[in-house]
Amino acid sequence: MQHLIEATLEEERTAYLRLDRYAHLGWGRPPEATRSGSYRRELLTQYGRIADLHVPKLRRGNGALSWQRMTRYERCWRPLLDQQVLSYCLGHRLRDLQETMAWTRGEVLSLLVCNRMVARVAPDLERFKTPPLESPPPVVLVDGMGVKIAYPTGDMQEDAQGCRRSVKRKQKRVVLSALGVWPDGHWAIVHWKVDEGERADTWNAFFSELYLKGITEDTTELRGQRRV
């Protein structure tokens, strides 16, 4: 989530300047149109605390740069982007993401900007799933959530604009997740995986991946979510 917020803030700065990074101008750039790194801010989100969010800034005139992701002194972030990116991950098209972003933000982002936003998420998710935890939580809650994800069928069809696009069909999948809880009260998702269903073999594979992250019977008490 930190990478996603930082990426969208950078896109906002680029849109404000109307200049891409390293774009050459024959007359030079004034300080009000010059990037000047970033400053750090603590931000509380529904996913936990981000201690060092990097907020882009200008060399001069930051007061004129108003963020749509958050207010200037905001410390508790409203989840404006998670539902849109989730919809894209479940198989929606980039144009669907563009439309929902326009409804949320009040302006239309280009398809290129939308594609850059979601493209930055995948590598960070893979890096999140691989390294072991420095301090495994003493309690882990595991559960599976059913979702429908649109997968390509291999067929092509022509849309209303005359473009050939891949045909997708929704298939049922389950998201296996593990929520870690620490003694100081904070919690976080420590592992997740999309699988075909909640079966003994899929859960065994999921627990094997938890072992690779350092979560074992010696470090953690495992609890399943009770369904009502």
WOZI-V630277 format. One record per residue. RES is the residue in one small letter. PHI is phi in radians with two decimals (999 if undefined). PSI is psi in whole degrees, 0 to 359 (999 if undefined). Layout:
BEGIN
RES;PHI;PSI, RES;PHI;PSI
END
This chain:
BEGIN
m;999;323, q;-1.08;316, h;-1.10;321, l;-1.17;314, i;-1.11;315, e;-1.09;321, a;-1.13;318, t;-1.25;327, l;-1.12;321, e;-1.11;321, e;-1.15;324, e;-1.15;319, r;-1.11;319, t;-1.09;318, a;-1.14;324, y;-1.15;317, l;-1.35;337, r;1.03;30, l;-2.48;131, d;-1.28;160, r;-1.05;138, y;1.17;12, a;-1.19;134, h;-1.56;132, l;-2.08;132, g;-1.17;333, w;-1.74;7, g;1.42;175, r;-2.04;134, p;-1.29;163, p;-1.03;328, e;-1.23;346, a;-2.06;24, t;-2.07;129, r;-1.16;146, s;-2.48;53, g;1.20;223, s;-2.73;165, y;-2.12;162, r;-1.74;144, r;-2.47;142, e;-1.49;135, l;-2.41;130, l;-1.67;128, t;-2.19;173, q;-1.22;350, y;-1.73;358, g;2.24;186, r;-1.61;129, i;-1.76;110, a;-1.39;330, d;-2.37;61, l;-1.21;128, h;-1.59;111, v;-1.75;121, p;-1.09;152, k;-2.49;168, l;-1.86;163, r;-1.16;328, r;-2.71;148, g;1.54;31, n;-1.15;336, g;-1.11;334, a;-1.46;350, l;-1.67;105, s;-1.78;129, w;-1.52;141, q;-1.58;341, r;-1.27;329, m;-2.79;159, t;-1.39;169, r;-1.07;320, y;-1.94;20, e;-1.23;135, r;-2.06;348, c;-2.16;113, w;-1.50;138, r;-1.47;134, p;-1.32;83, l;-1.49;335, l;-1.90;340, d;-1.11;320, q;-1.18;323, q;-1.17;314, v;-1.18;324, l;-1.05;316, s;-1.06;320, y;-1.14;318, c;-1.14;334, l;-1.49;6, g;1.99;1, h;-1.22;158, r;-1.38;166, l;-1.10;326, r;-1.17;326, d;-1.12;316, l;-1.08;318, q;-1.06;318, e;-1.18;316, t;-1.20;326, m;-1.14;321, a;-1.13;321, w;-1.16;324, t;-1.35;316, r;-1.66;342, g;1.48;8, e;-2.60;164, v;-1.76;124, l;-1.59;151, s;-1.24;159, l;-1.09;328, l;-1.11;317, v;-1.14;316, c;-1.07;320, n;-1.16;320, r;-1.12;323, m;-1.10;310, v;-1.32;333, a;-1.18;334, r;-1.37;346, v;-1.39;317, a;-1.00;311, p;-1.07;324, d;-1.19;324, l;-1.13;318, e;-1.15;320, r;-1.15;327, f;-1.15;326, k;-1.45;345, t;-1.68;314, p;-1.26;149, p;-1.23;157, l;-1.39;141, e;-1.21;320, s;-2.35;96, p;-1.04;141, p;-1.25;147, p;-1.25;339, v;-2.27;134, v;-2.25;126, l;-1.73;129, v;-2.04;146, d;-2.83;164, g;-2.17;136, m;-2.10;125, g;-1.32;134, v;-2.41;166, k;-2.06;124, i;-2.07;134, a;-1.49;121, y;-1.99;146, p;-1.10;141, t;-1.63;348, g;1.72;347, d;-1.58;161, m;-2.16;149, q;-2.53;162, e;-1.71;130, d;-1.53;186, a;-1.12;333, q;-1.53;2, g;1.51;9, c;-1.62;140, r;-1.45;126, r;-2.30;156, s;-1.25;138, v;-1.45;133, k;-2.11;147, r;-2.25;140, k;-1.34;138, q;-2.25;147, k;-1.34;132, r;-2.41;169, v;-2.26;138, v;-1.71;108, l;-1.46;132, s;-2.41;154, a;-2.24;121, l;-1.85;117, g;-1.56;140, v;-2.18;127, w;-1.83;160, p;-1.06;333, d;-1.37;0, g;1.76;346, h;-1.46;157, w;-2.44;162, a;-2.88;151, i;-1.22;122, v;-1.75;342, h;-2.91;151, w;-2.69;160, k;-2.81;138, v;-1.64;126, d;-2.41;175, e;-1.34;337, g;-3.13;173, e;-1.60;91, r;-2.18;170, a;-1.07;319, d;-1.22;323, t;-1.22;321, w;-1.20;322, n;-1.07;318, a;-1.13;322, f;-1.13;315, f;-1.17;328, s;-1.11;323, e;-1.22;327, l;-1.12;323, y;-1.06;320, l;-1.15;336, k;-1.54;2, g;1.63;9, i;-1.70;107, t;-2.27;180, e;-1.14;334, d;-1.33;336, t;-1.84;337, t;-2.47;145, e;-1.71;124, l;-1.63;134, r;-2.34;133, g;-1.58;149, q;-1.30;133, r;-1.46;127, r;-1.66;136, v;-1.87;999
END
